[in-house]
């Protein structure tokens, strides 16, 4: 390894060593807005570019806008839970790569399945965050190698170029192409998730409609059966009443005949 490559490695490691929020550092207690912004600044401030216009990683306005745009569930009595923090971390990393619309498509299933509850796989949102966090740490070396490979290609193709600006410009375009390609693939995956969610909801809606229709049919049959039973009971009651009336009339007639015979004697 030559001195230039060694210096590049050091620079890459310095720049891509982002601040992370360890799973165990996310508080289990509920926080108010000021506490949330302070927490995020404390853990992610080093990720903000030195000459950036944004001095804070997260502001009250941002959080309110995320809630307004339905990226983030509203707080309970102005207090934010551990799940809120995890979703804010996700939004923080995604917002510079994909659109707000795509973030919503990606996080809507997370809200529906895991926010303040266990998903169908029995995992909590905190457990999912821990798994992703561990994978991200492993990805660090892949990123380093990817940047080094782009630099190698640039040096090989531009070895005769005297202008350092042209070399760096080429290196930047190589990195930009890599980022853009991955961004396009991310958007494709998000679209697949969105399409699958739409189909799942259509199937669930159809099942719910069939279930409701079956309930209505069962209720209608039960109602019809009850009406038929009531009608049969009414008919039987009427027949019984008619029989009693007829028997009563016959008895009365017989009594009258007996009385007439006695009178004749």
C-alpha positions in Angstrom: 0.0 0.0 0.0 1.5 3.3 -1.1 1.4 6.5 1.0 -1.3 8.1 -1.1 -3.6 5.1 -0.7 -2.9 4.9 3.0 -3.8 8.6 3.4 -7.0 8.1 1.4 -8.0 5.2 3.6 -7.5 7.3 6.7 -9.6 10.1 5.1 -12.4 7.7 4.2 -12.5 6.2 7.6 -12.6 9.7 9.2 -15.5 10.9 7.0 -17.7 7.8 6.8 -17.5 7.1 10.5 -21.0 8.5 11.2 -22.4 9.0 14.6 -24.9 6.2 15.4 -27.5 5.9 18.1 -26.9 2.6 19.8 -30.1 0.6 20.4 -29.4 0.6 24.2 -29.0 4.4 24.2 -32.6 5.0 23.1 -34.5 5.9 26.2 -37.5 3.7 27.3 -39.1 6.7 28.9 -41.4 9.2 27.1 -39.8 12.5 26.1 -41.1 16.0 25.4 -40.3 17.8 22.2 -37.3 19.7 23.6 -35.9 16.5 25.1 -36.2 14.7 21.7 -34.3 17.4 19.8 -31.6 17.6 22.5 -31.2 13.8 22.4 -30.8 13.7 18.6 -28.4 16.6 18.6 -26.3 15.0 21.3 -25.9 11.7 19.3 -25.9 12.9 15.7 -24.3 16.4 15.7 -21.1 15.2 14.2 -23.0 14.1 11.1 -23.9 17.8 10.3 -21.5 19.3 7.7 -19.3 22.0 9.1 -20.4 24.8 6.8 -24.1 23.6 6.6 -26.9 26.1 7.0 -28.6 23.6 9.3 -26.9 23.8 12.7 -29.2 21.2 14.3 -29.9 17.6 13.3 -33.6 17.9 14.1 -35.8 20.9 14.9 -39.3 21.3 16.3 -40.5 22.4 12.9 -39.2 19.3 11.3 -40.9 17.0 13.8 -44.2 18.8 13.4 -43.9 18.6 9.6 -43.1 14.9 9.8 -46.3 14.4 11.8 -48.3 16.7 9.5 -47.1 14.6 6.5 -48.0 11.4 8.3 -44.4 10.1 8.4 -44.5 10.1 12.2 -47.4 9.2 14.4 -48.6 12.0 16.6 -47.3 12.1 20.2 -49.5 11.0 23.2 -50.1 14.1 25.3 -47.1 15.8 23.8 -44.8 13.0 24.7 -42.8 10.8 22.4 -42.0 7.1 22.9 -39.0 5.0 22.1 -40.8 4.0 18.9 -41.1 7.7 17.9 -37.3 8.1 18.3 -36.6 5.0 16.1 -38.8 6.4 13.4 -37.2 9.8 13.6 -33.8 8.2 13.2 -35.0 6.4 10.1 -36.4 9.6 8.6 -33.1 11.4 9.5 -31.0 9.0 7.4 -33.5 8.6 4.5 -34.5 12.2 3.9 -31.3 13.1 2.1 -31.6 10.1 -0.2 -35.2 9.6 -1.2 -38.3 11.7 -1.3 -40.8 12.3 1.5 -43.4 10.4 -0.5 -41.0 7.4 -0.7 -40.2 7.6 3.0 -43.9 7.5 3.7 -44.4 4.4 1.5 -41.5 2.7 3.3 -42.4 3.6 6.8 -46.2 3.2 6.6 -46.0 -0.6 7.0 -43.6 -0.1 10.0 -46.2 2.2 11.7 -49.0 -0.2 11.0 -47.3 -3.4 12.1 -44.8 -2.5 14.7 -45.5 0.9 16.2 -46.3 0.4 19.9 -47.1 -3.3 19.2 -45.5 -6.6 18.2 -45.6 -7.5 14.5 -46.9 -10.8 13.0 -43.4 -12.2 13.4 -43.5 -11.4 17.2 -40.8 -8.7 16.9 -41.0 -5.2 18.3 -39.8 -2.1 16.6 -36.8 -1.9 19.0 -35.7 -5.4 18.0 -35.9 -4.6 14.3 -33.8 -1.5 14.9 -31.2 -3.5 16.7 -30.9 -6.0 13.8 -30.6 -3.2 11.2 -28.1 -1.4 13.3 -25.8 -4.5 13.5 -26.0 -4.9 9.7 -25.1 -1.3 9.2 -21.9 -1.6 11.2 -20.8 -4.5 9.0 -21.6 -2.5 5.8 -19.0 0.1 6.9 -16.1 -2.0 5.3 -18.1 -2.5 2.1 -18.5 1.2 1.8 -14.8 1.8 2.4 -13.8 -0.8 -0.3 -16.3 0.7 -2.8 -14.8 4.2 -2.5 -11.3 2.8 -2.8 -12.3 0.9 -5.9 -13.7 4.0 -7.5 -10.4 5.9 -6.7 -8.4 3.0 -8.3 -10.4 3.2 -11.5 -10.1 7.0 -11.6 -6.3 6.8 -11.2 -6.0 4.1 -13.8 -8.1 5.9 -16.4 -6.8 9.4 -15.6 -3.1 8.6 -15.0 -2.0 10.9 -17.8 -4.1 13.8 -16.7 -2.1 16.7 -15.2 -5.0 18.7 -13.9 -5.8 17.6 -10.3 -9.3 19.2 -10.7 -10.2 16.8 -13.6 -9.0 13.8 -11.6 -11.2 14.8 -8.6 -14.1 15.6 -10.9 -13.9 12.2 -12.4 -13.6 10.6 -8.9 -16.7 12.5 -7.8 -18.7 11.4 -10.9 -17.7 7.8 -10.2 -19.0 8.1 -6.7 -22.1 9.9 -7.9 -22.9 7.2 -10.4 -22.6 4.6 -7.6 -24.9 6.6 -5.3 -27.4 7.3 -8.1 -27.5 3.7 -9.1 -28.2 2.6 -5.5 -30.8 5.3 -5.1 -32.6 4.1 -8.2 -32.5 0.5 -6.9 -33.8 1.8 -3.5 -36.7 3.5 -5.2 -37.5 0.3 -7.1 -37.6 -1.7 -3.8 -39.8 0.9 -2.2 -42.2 0.7 -5.2 -42.3 -3.1 -4.8 -43.1 -2.7 -1.1 -45.8 -0.1 -1.9 -47.4 -2.4 -4.5 -47.3 -5.4 -2.2 -48.9 -3.3 0.6 -51.7 -2.2 -1.8 -52.4 -5.8 -2.8 -52.4 -6.9 0.8 -54.9 -4.2 1.8 -57.1 -5.1 -1.2 -57.1 -8.7 -0.1 -57.9 -7.8 3.5 -60.6 -5.4 2.4 -62.1 -8.2 0.2 -62.0 -10.7 3.1 -63.6 -8.2 5.4 -66.4 -7.5 2.8 -67.0 -11.2 2.4 -67.1 -11.7 6.1 -69.6 -8.8 6.5 -71.7 -10.2 3.7 -71.7 -13.7 5.3 -72.8 -12.1 8.6 -75.6 -10.2 6.8 -76.7 -13.4 5.1 -76.6 -15.4 8.3 -78.6 -12.6 10.1 -81.1 -12.6 7.2 -81.6 -16.3 7.4 -81.9 -16.2 11.1 -84.5 -13.4 10.8 -86.4 -15.3 8.1 -86.3 -18.5 10.2 -87.5 -16.7 13.2 -90.3 -15.0 11.1 -91.3 -18.4 9.7 -91.3 -19.9 13.2 -93.4 -17.1 14.5 -95.8 -17.5 11.6 -96.1 -21.2 12.2 -96.6 -20.6 15.9 -99.3 -18.0 15.2 -101.0 -20.4 12.8 -100.9 -23.3 15.4 -102.2 -20.9 18.1 -105.0 -19.8 15.8 -105.9 -23.4 15.0 -105.9 -24.3 18.7 -108.1 -21.3 19.5 -110.5 -22.3 16.7 -110.6 -25.9 18.0 -111.4 -24.7 21.5 -114.1 -22.3 20.2 -115.7 -25.1 18.1 -115.6 -27.5 21.1 -117.2 -24.8 23.3 -119.9 -24.2 20.7 -120.7 -27.9 20.4 -120.8 -28.2 24.1 -123.2 -25.3 24.4 -125.5 -26.7 21.6 -125.6 -30.1 23.3 -126.6 -28.4 26.6 -129.3 -26.5 24.9 -130.7 -29.7 23.3 -130.7 -31.4 26.7 -132.6 -28.5 28.2 -135.2 -28.6 25.5 -135.8 -32.3 26.0 -136.3 -31.8 29.7 -138.8 -29.0 29.1 -140.8 -31.2 26.6 -141.1 -33.9 29.3 
